[in-house]
Amino acid sequence: MRILLAPMEGVVDHTMRDMLTTFGGIDRCVTEFVRVTSTLLPKKTYLRLCPELANGCKTPVGTPVYVQLLGSDPDCMAANAVRAAEMGALGIDLNFGCPAKTVNNSDGGAALLRTPERLYNVVSAIRRAVPNHVPVTAKMRLGYADKLLAMENALACNDGGATELVVHARTKTDGYKPPAYWEDLAALRNAIDIPLIANGEVWTPEQFHRCREVSGCEDVMIGRGMVANPGLASQIVHGGERMAWRDIIPLLIRFQEYTIDTYEPRYTANRMKQWLNYLTSNYTEAVTLFEQIRKIRDGQQVLGMLWKESTLF
């Protein structure tokens, strides 16, 4: 049984990966996507999105990180995969699931699910290009507007040489609207030769185990549920109660300090607001704190509010 941290664009950057792997239980992370169009990207692009490359491609606590590529040109994707592998990527992940309109209109992400042969072409080109010891994994949805090509897309990844396949159990059209159709994963899992990892709508330990039971998948990838409950993976593995708010506050302070050091000032308040918004689903204290900082634009002022919150315990 493995738990993977999902590559949430604009949310799970290297700082968030550091925070969420601190408590254990997460077996692997995947970066936000590296957008590949028609050029070989410079090394600085990879280091910006995956600074863990300078640390053996692992988070500070040693959790492996795979580099995710998003694009549709097989040759260009392969060239960039080679670059990432040469820089020390422990694995190359391929994004065939992003539902964002801007990405799909640029012929990326879930847009490729309408033509399974294109998935095969991208996967096989990268598998041929990178060394055999470097895993090539893929992440897809059940389909674009419907699920009719789910099996063909899964087989395309399998036959193209993917090492593993993650399937978000919703279509692009479904977006993130509940439910996730875990029951549709069982047939895909039985049809392919590689491990299939379930993804979608796992917010609690109970949902984690139910997802495994319904889908038949050993492993599960979790995204929003992990951001909303930073100790979820540890809770699943070791049992116990959800993390107390007093244990969340030091994490938020570290995150805000890292954010101030890493990002432009105009972003340093919004990232904390984003995380607090996720936390509101589990912590009433997060609701109150969010309202207090909602109109604050200065990251240092937000940090001061967090330190003030920490004095309450």
C-alpha positions in Angstrom: 0.0 0.0 0.0 1.5 3.3 -1.1 0.2 6.9 -0.7 1.3 9.4 -3.4 0.9 13.2 -3.2 -0.8 14.5 -6.3 0.8 17.2 -8.4 -1.7 20.1 -7.9 -0.8 23.0 -10.2 -0.5 26.2 -8.3 -0.8 24.5 -4.9 1.7 21.7 -4.4 5.1 23.4 -5.1 8.3 22.4 -3.4 7.5 24.3 -0.2 4.1 22.5 0.1 5.8 19.2 -0.7 8.2 19.9 2.2 5.4 20.7 4.6 3.2 17.7 3.7 6.0 15.1 3.8 7.2 16.2 7.2 4.7 14.0 9.1 5.4 10.8 7.1 3.1 8.4 5.3 3.7 9.9 1.8 5.7 7.5 -0.4 6.2 9.8 -3.4 5.5 13.3 -4.7 5.1 14.6 -8.2 6.0 18.2 -9.3 3.6 20.7 -10.8 3.7 20.3 -14.5 6.6 21.5 -16.6 4.9 22.9 -19.7 6.7 21.6 -22.9 5.8 23.1 -26.2 8.5 23.2 -29.0 11.8 23.8 -27.2 14.2 22.1 -25.0 13.7 23.9 -21.7 16.7 25.3 -19.8 17.9 23.6 -16.6 16.8 26.7 -14.6 13.2 25.9 -15.4 13.5 22.4 -13.9 15.3 23.7 -10.9 12.7 26.4 -10.3 9.8 23.8 -10.4 11.8 21.0 -8.8 14.5 22.4 -6.6 14.7 19.0 -5.0 16.9 18.0 -8.1 19.7 19.6 -6.1 19.0 17.2 -3.2 18.9 13.8 -4.9 15.3 14.7 -6.1 14.0 14.1 -2.7 12.2 16.4 -0.2 14.2 17.4 3.0 12.8 14.3 4.8 13.8 12.0 2.0 10.5 11.5 0.0 11.2 10.9 -3.7 9.9 13.4 -6.2 9.1 12.7 -9.9 9.2 15.5 -12.5 6.0 15.9 -14.4 5.9 17.0 -18.0 2.9 18.3 -19.9 2.8 18.5 -23.7 1.8 16.7 -26.8 4.9 16.6 -29.1 6.5 13.2 -28.7 10.0 14.3 -29.8 10.1 17.5 -27.8 8.7 15.7 -24.7 11.3 13.0 -25.1 14.1 15.6 -25.3 12.9 17.3 -22.2 12.5 14.0 -20.4 16.1 13.2 -21.1 17.2 16.6 -19.7 15.2 16.0 -16.5 16.7 12.5 -16.2 20.2 13.8 -16.7 19.6 16.4 -14.0 18.8 13.6 -11.6 15.0 13.1 -11.8 14.0 9.9 -10.1 11.1 9.4 -12.5 9.3 11.2 -15.3 5.6 11.6 -15.0 3.3 12.5 -17.9 0.2 14.7 -17.5 -2.8 13.5 -19.5 -5.3 14.7 -16.9 -5.2 18.5 -16.4 -8.7 19.8 -17.0 -7.8 23.5 -17.2 -9.2 25.3 -20.2 -6.0 27.1 -21.0 -4.0 23.9 -21.0 -6.6 22.0 -23.1 -6.9 24.8 -25.6 -3.1 24.5 -26.0 -3.3 20.8 -26.8 -2.2 19.6 -23.4 -3.4 17.6 -20.4 -6.8 16.0 -20.8 -7.2 17.1 -24.4 -5.1 14.2 -25.5 -7.6 11.7 -24.1 -9.7 12.2 -27.2 -7.0 10.4 -29.2 -5.5 7.4 -27.4 -2.8 6.9 -30.1 -1.3 10.2 -29.1 -0.9 9.0 -25.5 0.9 6.0 -26.9 3.2 8.1 -29.1 4.2 10.4 -26.2 4.7 7.6 -23.7 6.7 5.4 -26.1 8.9 8.2 -27.3 9.9 9.0 -23.7 10.3 5.4 -22.7 12.7 4.9 -25.6 14.6 8.1 -24.8 15.3 7.9 -21.1 17.5 5.2 -19.4 15.7 2.0 -18.4 16.3 2.6 -14.7 14.2 5.8 -14.8 10.5 5.1 -14.3 8.1 6.7 -16.8 4.7 7.1 -15.2 1.5 8.7 -16.5 -1.6 10.3 -15.0 -4.9 10.5 -16.8 -8.6 10.9 -16.2 -11.4 8.5 -17.2 -11.9 10.6 -20.3 -12.5 14.0 -21.8 -16.3 14.5 -22.2 -17.2 10.9 -21.4 -15.6 7.6 -20.4 -15.9 5.8 -23.8 -12.1 5.8 -24.4 -11.0 5.0 -20.9 -9.9 1.5 -21.7 -8.1 2.5 -24.9 -6.3 5.3 -23.1 -5.2 3.1 -20.3 -3.9 0.4 -22.7 -2.1 3.1 -24.7 -0.1 4.1 -21.6 0.5 0.5 -20.8 1.6 -0.5 -24.3 3.7 2.6 -24.7 5.9 1.4 -21.8 4.6 3.3 -18.8 5.8 1.9 -15.5 2.7 2.9 -13.6 -0.6 4.6 -14.4 -2.6 7.0 -12.1 -6.2 7.4 -13.0 -8.3 10.3 -11.6 -11.7 8.7 -11.5 -13.5 11.5 -13.2 -13.7 12.9 -16.7 -12.4 16.3 -17.7 -16.0 17.5 -18.0 -16.6 16.3 -14.4 -13.8 18.5 -13.2 -13.6 18.1 -9.4 -17.3 17.7 -8.8 -18.2 14.7 -6.6 -18.4 11.8 -6.8 -15.3 10.1 -8.1 -16.2 6.9 -10.0 -13.8 4.5 -8.2 -15.8 1.5 -9.5 -14.8 2.3 -13.1 -11.1 1.7 -12.2 -11.4 -2.0 -11.5 -11.8 -3.0 -15.2 -8.8 -0.8 -16.2 -6.7 -2.3 -13.5 -7.5 -5.8 -14.6 -6.8 -5.0 -18.3 -3.3 -3.6 -17.9 0.0 -5.1 -16.9 1.3 -2.3 -14.8 0.1 -1.0 -11.4 -2.9 1.3 -11.5 -3.1 4.0 -8.8 -6.5 5.3 -7.8 -7.0 9.1 -7.5 -10.0 11.3 -6.7 -12.2 12.4 -3.8 -10.2 11.0 -0.9 -10.5 13.3 2.1 -10.5 10.9 5.0 -9.0 7.5 6.1 -12.4 6.0 5.6 -12.6 7.2 2.0 -9.0 6.0 1.4 -9.9 2.4 2.4 -13.2 2.5 0.6 -11.5 3.7 -2.6 -9.0 0.8 -2.4 -11.9 -1.7 -1.8 -14.1 -0.4 -4.6 -11.3 0.1 -7.2 -9.2 -2.9 -6.3 -6.1 -0.7 -6.4 -3.4 -1.2 -3.9 -2.1 2.4 -4.1 -3.9 5.8 -3.9 -2.8 9.3 -4.9 -4.3 12.1 -2.8 -4.3 15.8 -3.6 -6.8 18.2 -2.1 -7.5 15.9 0.9 -3.9 16.1 1.9 -3.7 19.9 1.7 -6.9 20.1 3.7 -5.6 17.7 6.3 -1.7 17.8 6.4 -1.5 14.7 8.6 -3.9 12.6 6.5 -1.2 10.2 5.2 0.2 9.6 8.6 -3.3 9.1 10.0 -4.0 6.5 7.3 -0.8 4.6 8.0 -0.6 4.9 11.8 -4.2 5.5 12.8 -5.2 8.1 15.4 -7.0 11.4 15.2 -6.7 14.3 12.8 -3.9 16.7 13.6 -4.7 19.3 16.2 -4.9 22.9 15.1 -2.0 23.8 17.6 0.2 21.4 15.5 -0.9 23.0 12.2 0.1 26.5 13.2 3.9 25.9 13.3 3.6 24.3 9.9 1.8 27.4 8.6 4.5 29.7 10.0 7.2 27.7 8.3 5.3 27.7 5.1 4.8 31.5 5.2 8.5 32.1 6.0 9.5 29.9 3.1 7.0 31.7 0.8 8.4 35.1 1.8 11.9 33.9 1.0 11.0 32.3 -2.3 8.3 34.3 -4.0 7.7 37.9 -5.1 6.0 40.0 -2.4 2.7 40.2 -4.3 2.2 36.4 -4.0 3.3 35.9 -0.4 -0.1 36.6 1.2 -2.3 34.9 -1.4 -0.5 31.5 -1.0 -1.4 31.4 2.7 -4.9 32.4 2.0 -5.1 29.5 -0.5 -3.9 27.0 2.0 -6.2 28.3 4.8 -9.1 28.0 2.4 -8.5 24.3 2.1 -8.0 23.9 5.8 -11.4 25.4 6.5 -13.1 22.1 5.6 -11.5 20.5 8.7 -10.7 23.3 11.1 -13.1 26.0 12.4 -10.0 27.9 13.6 -8.9 28.1 9.9 -12.2 29.8 9.1 -11.6 32.5 11.7 -8.0 33.0 10.7 -8.9 33.2 7.0 -11.4 36.0 7.7 -8.7 37.9 9.7 -6.2 37.9 6.9 -8.6 37.8 3.9 -8.0 41.5 3.0 -4.3 41.6 4.0 -1.9 41.8 1.0 1.4 42.0 2.9 3.1 38.6 3.5 5.0 39.9 6.5 1.8 41.0 8.1 0.2 37.6 7.5 3.3 36.0 9.2 2.7 38.3 12.2 -0.9 37.1 12.4 0.3 33.5 12.4 2.7 34.2 15.2 -0.1 35.8 17.1 -2.3 32.7 16.5 0.5 30.5 17.9 0.5 32.4 21.3 -3.0 31.1 21.9 -1.7 27.6 22.7 
